[in-house]
Amino acid sequence: MSANRAPRLSQLVHAPTPDPAEAEKASLREQLAAASAGLVAEAKCTPDDREDMREEKMTWLRRWEEKTAVLMPLVERGKALRVSMRVDAEDAPALAEADDWYERWTAEEAEARAKAEQDVQMGEETAVEVGNEGAGVKMSHVEVPHPARKRSWQTVAESEDEAGRKVMIPPGSVLHKVLCARCSVKNTVCFGVEGRTCDGCTRMKQGCEKSTKATGKRAQASASIGRSSKAPKAGPSKRAHDDDDDDIVEVVESRTRGKGKAPVRGGLDGKATPALSRVLTMVRAEAAASHAATMHLQVRIDQLTEALEELGIE
């Protein structure tokens, strides 16, 4: 055979065709080894179980969830391909203990969030009670009885204010001729249940303070009625309502301070201070729960980002 017709070496040697299944198994073993090594390293960095280590525990929980989120899909894929994860015998106890700490701290954090939500609900009710107490401290109403006439403010459904506008008054309410401070500023009609806070201030959950803009005949009538009604001695915020058709008079008596008693700072008594303290504790618990929820949400975002990166999506 001539040299020109001799077969070449490349024609005699054929490279073996790789098996796709075996290649996938080999790649999966490498990924399982790397993921398990990261989980073992995280298990050896478990923080101490102390109250002052809460931030460290939350950070460790987030990292543990990230590592397990990467490992578990690989384990499930390995079951399908009959590829098992190998862990050294000396690392197995550390992994088991770390998993126990994860379950315990996660349950404690869930319990803390539930308690914080309950404190928030209780705090809202307490805040309403404090608001009602504050309104009661600012003023008290003393009714001056007078003979009722045939037509009373309580029996009419329509009335007129000073500007001549027709106003619908609900049953059981009266039109306040002397506006409260809020209605005077907003230039709205001031009405409500006789002897109580007006409807506008009730909806805003605030105390109803009478305006100091009443002058002329109404102010004089207020002073004269206050002197002749034998009502208890009132402070500077004393007001009276006078009308040609009615003799319904409302005297507002501000709280006076007795001799020898220290003034109450901020207009709150001893009962309101513990209530405000409970509200502050509730707000702090709500902030802690929000922080924990944010960290758990960040873990989910990181897991989704890694999954998208594996799929080649940015």
For each residue, the residues with C-beta under 8 A, 3 or more apart:
1: 5 6
2: 5 6
3: 6
4:
5: 1 2
6: 1 2 3
7: 11 12
8: 11 12
9: 12 13
10: 13
11: 7 8
12: 7 8 9
13: 9 10
14:
15:
16:
17:
18: 22 23
19: 22 23
20: 23 24
21: 24 25 81
22: 18 19 25 26
23: 18 19 20 26 27
24: 20 21 27 28 81
25: 21 22 28 29 81 83
26: 22 23 29 30
27: 23 24 30 31
28: 24 25 31 32 74 77 78 81 83
29: 25 26 32 33 83
30: 26 27 33 34
31: 27 28 34 35 74
32: 28 29 35 36 71 74 75 78 83 85 86
33: 29 30 36 37 86
34: 30 31 37 38
35: 31 32 38 39 67 70 71 74
36: 32 33 39 40 71 85 86 87
37: 33 34 40 41
38: 34 35 41 42 67 70 71
39: 35 36 42 43 64 67 68 71 95
40: 36 37 43 44 87 88 91 94 95
41: 37 38 44 45
42: 38 39 45 60 63 64 67 98
43: 39 40 46 91 94 95 97 98
44: 40 41 94
45: 41 42 60
46: 43 60 97 98 101
47: 53 56 57 60
48: 53
49: 53 57 101 105
50: 53
51: 54
52:
53: 47 48 49 50 56 57
54: 51 57 58
55: 58 59
56: 47 53 59 60
57: 47 49 53 54 60 61 105
58: 54 55 61 62 109 291 292 295
59: 55 56 62 63
60: 42 45 46 47 56 57 63 64
61: 57 58 64 65 102 105 106 109 295
62: 58 59 65 66 295 296 298 299
63: 42 59 60 66 67
64: 39 42 60 61 67 68 98 102
65: 61 62 68 69 299 303
66: 62 63 69 70 299 302 303 306
67: 35 38 39 42 63 64 70 71
68: 39 64 65 71 72
69: 65 66 72 73 299 303 306
70: 35 38 66 67 73 74 306
71: 32 35 36 38 39 67 68 74 75 85
72: 68 69 75 76
73: 69 70 76 77
74: 28 31 32 35 70 71 77 78 85
75: 32 71 72 78 79 85
76: 72 73 79 80
77: 28 73 74 80 81 83
78: 28 32 74 75 81 82 83 84 85
79: 75 76 82
80: 76 77
81: 21 24 25 28 77 78
82: 78 79
83: 25 28 29 32 77 78
84: 78
85: 32 36 71 74 75 78
86: 32 33 36
87: 36 40 91 92 95
88: 40 91 92
89: 92
90: 93
91: 40 43 87 88 94 95
92: 87 88 89 95 96
93: 90 96 97
94: 40 43 44 91 97 98
95: 39 40 43 87 91 92 98 99
96: 92 93 99 100
97: 43 46 93 94 100 101
98: 42 43 46 64 94 95 101 102
99: 95 96 102 103
100: 96 97 103 104
101: 46 49 97 98 104 105
102: 61 64 98 99 105 106
103: 99 100 106 107
104: 100 101 107 108
105: 49 57 61 101 102 108 109
106: 61 102 103 109 110
107: 103 104 110 111
108: 104 105 111 112
109: 58 61 105 106 112 113 292
110: 106 107 113 114
111: 107 108 114 115
112: 108 109 115 116 285 288 289 292
113: 109 110 116 117 289 292 293
114: 110 111 117 118
115: 111 112 118 119 285
116: 112 113 119 120 282 285 286 288 289
117: 113 114 120 121 286 289
118: 114 115 121 122
119: 115 116 122 123 281 282 285 286
120: 116 117 123 124 282 285 286
121: 117 118 124 125
122: 118 119 125 126 278 282
123: 119 120 126 127 278 279 282 283
124: 120 121 127 128
125: 121 122 128 129
126: 122 123 129 130 275 278 279 282
127: 123 124 130 131 279
128: 124 125 131 132 205
129: 125 126 132 133 275
130: 126 127 133 134 272 275 276 279
131: 127 128 134 135 205 206
132: 128 129 135 136
133: 129 130 136 137 268 269 271 272 275
134: 130 131 137 138 207 267 268 272
135: 131 132 138 139 197 201 206 207 208
136: 132 133 140
137: 133 134 255 267 268 269 272
138: 134 135 207 209 254 255 267
139: 135 207 208 209 237 252 253 254 255
140: 136 252 253 254 255
141: 195 196 250 251 252 253
142: 231 232 234 251 252 253
143: 194 195 249 250 251
144: 225 229 231 240 249 250 251
145:
146: 247 248 249
147: 247
148: 152 247
149: 152 245 246 247
150:
151: 155 156 245 246
152: 148 149 155 156 246 248
153: 156 159 169 174 175 194 243 246 248
154: 171 172 173 174 194
155: 151 152
156: 151 152 153 159 169
157: 168 169 170 171
158: 166 167 168 169
159: 153 156 166 167 169 175
160: 164 165 166 167
161: 164 165 167 175 189
162: 177
163:
164: 160 161
165: 160 161 189
166: 158 159 160
167: 158 159 160 161 175 189 191
168: 157 158
169: 153 156 157 158 159 173 174 175 191
170: 157 173 191 199
171: 154 157
172: 154 193
173: 154 169 170 191 192 193 194 199
174: 153 154 169 191 192 193 194 248
175: 153 159 161 167 169 189 190 191
176: 179 180 183 190 191 192 198 241 250
177: 162 218 241 242 243
178: 190 210 211 214 218 222 239 240 241
179: 176 183 184 190 210 211 213
180: 176 183 184 190 198 200 201 208 209 210 211
181: 184 185 209 210 211 212
182: 185 186 198 200 201 204 206 208 209
183: 176 179 180 186 187 188 189 190 198 200 211
184: 179 180 181 187 190 211 213
185: 181 182
186: 182 183 200
187: 183 184
188: 183 200
189: 161 165 167 175 183
190: 175 176 178 179 180 183 184 198 200
191: 167 169 170 173 174 175 176 198 199
192: 173 174 176 196 197 198 199 200 201 202 208
193: 172 173 174 196
194: 143 153 154 173 174 248 250
195: 141 143 250
196: 141 192 193
197: 135 192 201 202 207 208
198: 176 180 182 183 190 191 192 201 202 208
199: 170 173 191 192 202 203
200: 180 182 183 186 188 190 192 203 204
201: 135 180 182 192 197 198 204 206 207 208
202: 192 197 198 199 205 208
203: 199 200
204: 182 200 201
205: 128 131 202
206: 131 135 182 201
207: 134 135 138 139 197 201
208: 135 139 180 182 192 197 198 201 202
209: 138 139 180 181 182 237
210: 178 179 180 181 214 237 239 252
211: 178 179 180 181 183 184 214
212: 181
213: 179 184
214: 178 210 211 218 219 222 239
215: 218 219
216: 219 220
217: 220 221 242
218: 177 178 214 215 221 222 242
219: 214 215 216 222 223
220: 216 217 223 224
221: 217 218 224 225 240 242
222: 178 214 218 219 225 226 238 239 240 241 242
223: 219 220 226 227 240
224: 220 221 227 228
225: 144 221 222 228 229 240 242 249 251
226: 222 223 229 231 234 238 240 251
227: 223 224
228: 224 225
229: 144 225 226 249 251
230:
231: 142 144 226 234 251 253
232: 142 253
233: 256
234: 142 226 231 237 238 251 252 253 254
235: 238 253 254 255 256
236: 254
237: 139 209 210 234 252 254
238: 222 226 234 235 251 252 253 254
239: 178 210 214 222 250 251 252
240: 144 178 221 222 223 225 226 249 250 251
241: 176 177 178 222 248 249 250
242: 177 217 218 221 222 225 249
243: 153 177 246 247 248
244:
245: 149 151
246: 149 151 152 153 243
247: 146 147 148 149 243
248: 146 152 153 174 194 241 243
249: 143 144 146 225 229 240 241 242
250: 141 143 144 176 194 195 239 240 241
251: 141 142 143 144 225 226 229 231 234 238 239 240
252: 139 140 141 142 210 234 237 238 239
253: 139 140 141 142 231 232 234 235 238
254: 138 139 140 234 235 236 237 238
255: 137 138 139 140 235
256: 233 235
257: 261 263
258: 261
259:
260:
261: 257 258
262:
263: 257
264: 267 268 269
265: 268
266:
267: 134 137 138 264
268: 133 134 137 264 265 272 273 276
269: 133 137 264 272 273
270: 273 274
271: 133 274 275
272: 130 133 134 137 268 269 275 276
273: 268 269 270 276 277
274: 270 271 277 278
275: 126 129 130 133 271 272 278 279
276: 130 268 272 273 279 280
277: 273 274 280 281
278: 122 123 126 274 275 281 282
279: 123 126 127 130 275 276 282 283
280: 276 277 283 284
281: 119 277 278 284 285
282: 116 119 120 122 123 126 278 279 285 286
283: 123 279 280 286 287
284: 280 281 287 288
285: 112 115 116 119 120 281 282 288 289
286: 116 117 119 120 282 283 289 290
287: 283 284 290 291
288: 112 116 284 285 291 292
289: 112 113 116 117 285 286 292 293
290: 286 287 293 294
291: 58 287 288 294 295
292: 58 109 112 113 288 289 295 296
293: 113 289 290 296 297
294: 290 291 297 298
295: 58 61 62 291 292 298 299
296: 62 292 293 299 300
297: 293 294 300 301
298: 62 294 295 301 302
299: 62 65 66 69 295 296 302 303
300: 296 297 303 304
301: 297 298 304 305
302: 66 298 299 305 306
303: 65 66 69 299 300 306 307
304: 300 301 307 308
305: 301 302 308 309
306: 66 69 70 302 303 309 310
307: 303 304 310 311
308: 304 305 311 313 314
309: 305 306 312 313 314
310: 306 307
311: 307 308
312: 309
313: 308 309
314: 308 309
